[in-house]
Amino acid sequence: MQNNTKKKIAPVIITILVLLYAGPLVVMLAAAAIELAGSGAGEISVFLLLYAAVGGAVVTGILLALAQRLREIDGKEEEDAKKY
């Protein structure tokens, strides 16, 4: 059990670091796009919203990858692969 806990620490820490980096960027891009849309710069705000959506997709992908990795560690798939 403790061996699994040690293996789970790295993916969780990396996910937190990536979210701390990408999360504020997505929020700032969305806020800037909304602010620019209110001032009449619609073309730029569309680009910024699209860019923020891509960042949101990255955040979602990171969370899904973390969930999958934790399932792999719990399911001991890693040890099964070492047999071959």
Backbone as numpy.savetxt, mean C-alpha at the origin, in Angstrom:
# Nx Ny Nz CAx CAy CAz Cx Cy Cz
5.40 -21.44 17.06 4.58 -20.24 17.06 5.44 -18.99 17.06
6.49 -18.97 17.89 7.34 -17.81 17.96 8.09 -17.60 16.64
8.42 -18.69 15.96 9.09 -18.60 14.68 8.22 -17.88 13.66
6.91 -18.16 13.68 5.98 -17.47 12.79 5.88 -15.99 13.13
5.90 -15.67 14.41 5.81 -14.27 14.83 7.02 -13.49 14.33
8.19 -14.08 14.41 9.40 -13.41 13.92 9.33 -13.19 12.42
8.76 -14.14 11.70 8.66 -14.00 10.24 7.63 -12.94 9.85
6.68 -12.66 10.72 5.63 -11.68 10.41 6.07 -10.25 10.66
7.11 -10.05 11.43 7.51 -8.70 11.80 7.96 -7.88 10.59
8.81 -8.44 9.74 9.35 -7.70 8.60 8.27 -7.26 7.61
7.35 -8.13 7.19 6.32 -7.66 6.26 5.44 -6.55 6.84
5.15 -6.66 8.13 4.30 -5.64 8.76 5.04 -4.31 8.83
6.31 -4.34 9.20 7.09 -3.10 9.30 7.24 -2.44 7.93
7.55 -3.22 6.92 7.71 -2.67 5.58 6.39 -2.08 5.09
5.29 -2.75 5.35 3.99 -2.23 4.95 3.70 -0.91 5.64
3.99 -0.82 6.92 3.76 0.43 7.65 4.61 1.55 7.07
5.88 1.25 6.76 6.76 2.28 6.18 6.26 2.76 4.82
5.82 1.83 3.99 5.31 2.21 2.67 4.04 3.04 2.81
3.16 2.64 3.73 1.93 3.39 3.94 2.21 4.78 4.51
3.20 4.89 5.39 3.57 6.21 5.90 4.15 7.11 4.82
4.75 6.52 3.82 5.29 7.28 2.70 4.21 7.61 1.66
3.47 6.61 1.23 2.52 6.80 0.13 1.20 7.43 0.58
0.77 7.13 1.78 -0.52 7.65 2.26 -0.63 9.16 2.22
0.31 9.88 2.85 0.24 11.35 2.80 0.35 11.91 1.38
1.12 11.25 0.52 1.22 11.72 -0.86 -0.13 11.65 -1.56
-0.83 10.57 -1.36 -2.15 10.40 -1.99 -3.11 11.45 -1.45
-3.10 11.67 -0.15 -4.00 12.64 0.46 -3.68 14.05 -0.03
-2.39 14.39 -0.10 -2.01 15.74 -0.56 -2.37 15.95 -2.03
-2.18 14.93 -2.85 -2.54 15.06 -4.26 -4.04 15.25 -4.43
-4.83 14.48 -3.69 -6.28 14.62 -3.77 -6.72 15.99 -3.27
-6.14 16.45 -2.17 -6.50 17.77 -1.64 -6.11 18.88 -2.62
-4.94 18.78 -3.23 -4.51 19.78 -4.20 -5.43 19.77 -5.43
-5.85 18.59 -5.86 -6.74 18.49 -7.02 -8.09 19.14 -6.71
-8.60 18.91 -5.53 -9.89 19.51 -5.16 -9.75 21.02 -5.06
-8.64 21.48 -4.49 -8.41 22.93 -4.39 -8.29 23.57 -5.77
-7.57 22.92 -6.67 -7.41 23.46 -8.02 -8.72 23.41 -8.80
-9.51 22.39 -8.58 -10.80 22.30 -9.28 -11.70 23.45 -8.87
-11.62 23.87 -7.62 -12.42 25.00 -7.15 -11.96 26.32 -7.72
-10.70 26.41 -8.12 -10.18 27.67 -8.65 -10.24 27.72 -10.18
-10.76 26.69 -10.81 -10.95 26.73 -12.25 -9.89 26.03 -13.07
-8.94 25.38 -12.45 -7.90 24.67 -13.19 -8.29 23.20 -13.29
-9.33 22.91 -14.03 -9.89 21.57 -14.10 -8.98 20.56 -14.76
-8.22 20.98 -15.78 -7.36 20.04 -16.49 -6.28 19.47 -15.57
-5.70 20.35 -14.76 -4.65 19.91 -13.86 -5.23 19.04 -12.76
-6.42 19.39 -12.28 -7.00 18.63 -11.18 -7.36 17.21 -11.62
-7.75 17.03 -12.88 -8.03 15.68 -13.38 -6.77 14.84 -13.35
-5.66 15.42 -13.79 -4.39 14.70 -13.76 -3.99 14.34 -12.33
-4.14 15.29 -11.41 -3.77 15.03 -10.02 -4.67 13.98 -9.39
-5.96 14.00 -9.71 -6.87 12.96 -9.19 -6.52 11.59 -9.75
-6.15 11.54 -11.02 -5.73 10.28 -11.62 -4.46 9.76 -10.94
-3.54 10.66 -10.70 -2.29 10.29 -10.03 -2.56 9.82 -8.60
-3.49 10.48 -7.91 -3.87 10.07 -6.56 -4.54 8.70 -6.58
-5.34 8.43 -7.61 -6.00 7.13 -7.72 -4.97 6.02 -7.92
-3.94 6.29 -8.70 -2.87 5.30 -8.89 -2.16 5.06 -7.56
-1.90 6.12 -6.82 -1.29 5.96 -5.50 -2.18 5.17 -4.56
-3.48 5.39 -4.64 -4.42 4.62 -3.83 -4.42 3.15 -4.22
-4.24 2.88 -5.50 -4.16 1.49 -5.96 -2.89 0.83 -5.42
-1.81 1.59 -5.35 -0.57 1.05 -4.79 -0.76 0.71 -3.32
-1.40 1.60 -2.58 -1.67 1.35 -1.17 -2.53 0.10 -1.00
-3.55 -0.03 -1.82 -4.42 -1.21 -1.76 -3.63 -2.48 -2.08
-2.78 -2.41 -3.08 -1.95 -3.57 -3.45 -1.00 -3.97 -2.34
-0.43 -3.00 -1.67 0.48 -3.29 -0.55 -0.27 -4.00 0.57
-1.49 -3.53 0.87 -2.27 -4.17 1.93 -2.68 -5.59 1.55
-3.04 -5.79 0.29 -3.40 -7.14 -0.16 -2.19 -8.07 -0.14
-1.03 -7.54 -0.52 0.19 -8.36 -0.49 0.55 -8.73 0.95
0.33 -7.81 1.88 0.60 -8.13 3.28 -0.32 -9.23 3.76
-1.60 -9.12 3.44 -2.54 -10.16 3.87 -2.17 -11.52 3.29
-1.77 -11.54 2.02 -1.37 -12.79 1.38 -0.11 -13.36 2.02
0.83 -12.50 2.31 2.09 -12.96 2.92 1.84 -13.53 4.31
0.99 -12.88 5.08 0.70 -13.39 6.42 -0.02 -14.73 6.36
-0.88 -14.91 5.36 -1.53 -16.21 5.17 -0.51 -17.28 4.80
0.45 -16.92 3.96 1.50 -17.87 3.58 2.30 -18.30 4.80
2.63 -17.35 5.65 3.42 -17.67 6.84 2.61 -18.57 7.77
1.33 -18.27 7.95 0.48 -19.09 8.81 0.27 -20.48 8.23
0.17 -20.57 6.90 -0.08 -21.85 6.26 1.16 -22.69 6.05
2.30 -22.17 6.43 3.58 -22.87 6.29 3.87 -23.29 4.85
3.39 -22.52 3.90 3.69 -22.82 2.50 5.16 -22.67 2.21
5.82 -21.81 2.97 7.23 -21.58 2.79 8.04 -22.86 3.06
7.68 -23.57 4.15 8.39 -24.79 4.51 8.11 -25.90 3.49
6.91 -25.92 2.94 6.58 -26.92 1.92 7.42 -26.73 0.68
7.69 -25.48 0.32 8.47 -25.21 -0.89 9.94 -25.58 -0.71
10.41 -25.59 0.51 11.82 -25.94 0.75 12.11 -27.42 0.49
11.09 -28.25 0.45 11.27 -29.68 0.22 11.72 -29.99 -1.20
11.47 -29.06 -2.12 11.74 -29.34 -3.53 13.00 -28.70 -4.00
